[in-house]
Amino acid sequence: MTDMEAFRDAVTAWATGGPGDTARSLAARLPVRTAVLLEGPSDVAAVEALAESRGRNLAAEGVCVLSIGGAMSVAHYARLLGPPGLGLRLTGLCDEAERPYYARGFSRAGAAEQTFFVCAADLEDELIRVLGVTRVEELVRAEGDHRALTTFLRQPAQRGRDPQQQFRRFLGTKKGRKIHYGRVLTEALDPEHVPAPLAALLTAALAPA
């Protein structure tokens, strides 16, 4: 486990009711300067994959990427990590429906001027739209999930649905699939065609303090 992974685990333990001593100690010792607050682990997988594709090491550059377990937790994490707590710069990524939670959470933590980014529906939707359904189907086939996709598309509930929405729903039908494809779809992106919220988030996270 790296030092940044240890810090991330300590923050998660702190946010879920444990003591904050370990997180505070690691924050003082590590060059951590920015906390990226994401709704779930599939978002973490995508952000880390994009950074790696650009030759950037988030941990080495002082960026801690956190899954906060849903947008309703953002105020709590912002309070622990932002100005009232560890004093880290905050940024994040959320779905359009969760924008009010992020805006309120950042504001209550005294970080209203710090920027988070918003996906039109969610990050999977952004990735599928940029890649196109044909390319996504190719990736699903390459990952050995084509039979599962075919079975899913035969379900009556999927008939008549927009193909992009079908793929988006498919990614959430099995535990761990969204996380896996968060990385797979991001790695497949053309470097010049990255969903705008994801690209802007990475730029903000890596910006000099």
C-alpha positions in Angstrom: 0.0 0.0 0.0 1.3 3.4 -0.9 1.3 6.4 1.5 -1.5 8.0 -0.5 -3.6 4.9 -0.4 -3.0 4.8 3.4 -4.1 8.5 3.6 -7.2 7.7 1.5 -8.1 4.8 3.8 -7.5 6.9 6.9 -9.8 9.6 5.5 -12.5 7.1 4.7 -12.3 5.6 8.2 -12.4 9.1 9.7 -15.4 10.1 7.6 -17.3 7.0 8.7 -16.9 7.7 12.4 -13.3 6.7 13.3 -10.6 8.9 14.8 -8.9 11.5 12.6 -5.5 11.2 14.1 -4.0 9.0 11.3 -5.4 11.2 8.5 -4.0 14.3 10.2 -0.6 12.7 10.7 -0.4 11.5 7.1 -1.6 14.9 5.8 1.2 16.6 7.7 3.8 14.2 6.4 2.7 13.7 2.8 2.8 16.3 0.0 -1.0 16.1 -0.3 -2.5 19.3 -1.4 -5.7 18.5 -3.3 -8.7 16.2 -2.6 -10.8 15.1 -5.5 -14.3 14.1 -4.2 -16.1 11.6 -6.4 -19.4 9.9 -6.0 -18.2 6.3 -6.4 -15.4 4.0 -7.3 -16.1 3.9 -11.0 -15.4 7.6 -11.1 -12.1 7.0 -9.3 -11.2 4.4 -11.8 -11.8 6.7 -14.7 -9.9 9.7 -13.2 -6.9 7.5 -12.4 -6.9 6.0 -15.8 -7.0 9.4 -17.5 -4.1 10.6 -15.4 -2.1 7.5 -16.2 -2.8 7.9 -19.9 -1.3 11.4 -19.7 1.8 10.2 -17.8 0.7 11.9 -14.6 1.1 10.3 -11.2 -1.6 11.8 -9.0 -0.2 10.6 -5.7 3.2 11.9 -6.4 1.7 15.3 -7.4 -0.2 15.5 -4.1 -3.6 14.7 -5.4 -5.8 12.3 -3.4 -8.8 10.9 -5.3 -11.6 9.7 -3.0 -14.8 7.8 -3.4 -17.2 9.4 -0.9 -20.0 6.9 -1.2 -22.6 9.2 -2.8 -23.2 12.9 -3.2 -25.0 13.2 0.1 -21.7 12.7 1.8 -19.9 15.5 0.1 -20.5 18.1 2.8 -19.0 15.9 5.4 -15.9 15.1 3.4 -15.5 18.8 2.4 -15.7 19.8 6.0 -13.0 17.3 7.0 -10.7 17.9 4.1 -11.3 21.6 3.2 -10.8 24.8 5.1 -12.4 23.8 8.4 -10.3 20.6 8.5 -7.1 19.6 6.8 -7.1 22.7 4.6 -6.7 20.9 1.3 -7.9 22.4 -2.0 -11.1 20.7 -3.1 -12.5 19.7 -6.4 -14.8 17.0 -7.6 -17.1 15.5 -10.2 -20.8 14.7 -9.9 -23.9 13.9 -11.9 -26.2 16.8 -12.9 -28.9 15.6 -10.4 -26.4 15.8 -7.5 -25.1 19.3 -8.3 -27.0 20.9 -5.4 -25.3 18.6 -2.9 -21.9 19.6 -4.1 -22.7 23.3 -4.3 -24.1 23.3 -0.8 -21.4 21.0 0.6 -18.5 23.1 -0.8 -20.2 26.3 0.3 -20.7 25.1 3.9 -17.1 24.1 4.1 -16.0 27.6 3.1 -14.9 26.4 -0.3 -17.6 27.9 -2.5 -14.9 29.4 -4.7 -13.4 26.1 -5.4 -14.6 24.3 -8.5 -16.3 21.0 -9.1 -17.5 19.7 -12.5 -20.8 18.2 -13.6 -21.7 15.4 -16.0 -24.9 15.8 -18.0 -26.3 12.5 -16.7 -23.3 10.6 -15.2 -19.7 9.8 -16.2 -20.7 6.6 -17.9 -23.1 8.5 -20.1 -20.4 11.0 -21.0 -17.9 8.2 -21.9 -20.4 6.3 -24.0 -21.4 9.4 -25.9 -17.8 10.3 -26.7 -16.8 6.8 -27.7 -20.0 5.9 -29.5 -22.0 2.8 -29.0 -20.2 0.8 -31.8 -16.9 1.3 -30.1 -18.3 0.5 -26.6 -19.8 -2.7 -28.0 -16.3 -3.6 -29.4 -14.8 -3.0 -26.0 -17.5 -5.1 -24.2 -16.8 -7.9 -26.7 -13.0 -7.6 -26.1 -13.6 -7.8 -22.3 -15.6 -11.1 -22.7 -18.9 -9.6 -21.8 -20.7 -9.8 -25.1 -22.9 -12.8 -24.2 -24.0 -11.0 -21.0 -24.8 -7.9 -23.1 -26.8 -9.9 -25.7 -28.8 -11.5 -22.9 -29.4 -8.1 -21.3 -30.6 -6.5 -24.6 -33.2 -9.2 -25.1 -35.0 -8.2 -21.9 -38.4 -6.7 -22.6 -37.5 -3.6 -20.6 -34.7 -2.8 -23.0 -36.8 -2.8 -26.1 -37.1 0.5 -27.8 -34.6 2.2 -25.5 -31.9 4.4 -26.9 -28.7 2.3 -27.4 -26.6 4.7 -25.4 -29.0 4.3 -22.4 -29.0 0.5 -22.9 -25.2 0.5 -22.5 -25.3 2.8 -19.6 -27.8 0.6 -17.8 -25.8 -2.6 -18.7 -22.7 -1.3 -16.9 -24.7 -1.1 -13.7 -26.2 -4.6 -13.8 -23.3 -6.5 -12.1 -21.3 -5.6 -9.1 -17.9 -4.3 -10.1 -18.8 -3.8 -13.8 -19.0 0.0 -13.6 -15.6 0.2 -11.9 -14.0 -2.1 -14.5 -15.5 -0.2 -17.4 -14.7 3.1 -15.9 -11.1 2.3 -16.5 -11.7 0.4 -19.8 -13.7 3.1 -21.5 -11.4 5.9 -20.3 -8.3 4.0 -21.6 -10.0 3.7 -25.0 -10.6 7.5 -25.4 -8.8 9.4 -28.1 -6.5 11.8 -26.2 -8.1 14.7 -28.2 -11.7 13.6 -27.4 -12.2 13.3 -23.6 -15.5 14.2 -22.0 -15.3 17.8 -21.0 -16.1 17.4 -17.3 -13.5 14.7 -16.9 -10.8 16.6 -18.7 -11.5 19.8 -16.8 -11.5 17.9 -13.5 -8.0 16.5 -14.1 -6.7 19.9 -15.2 -8.1 21.5 -12.0 -6.7 18.7 -9.8 -3.2 19.0 -11.2 -3.1 22.8 -11.3 -0.5 24.5 -9.1 -1.7 25.5 -5.7 
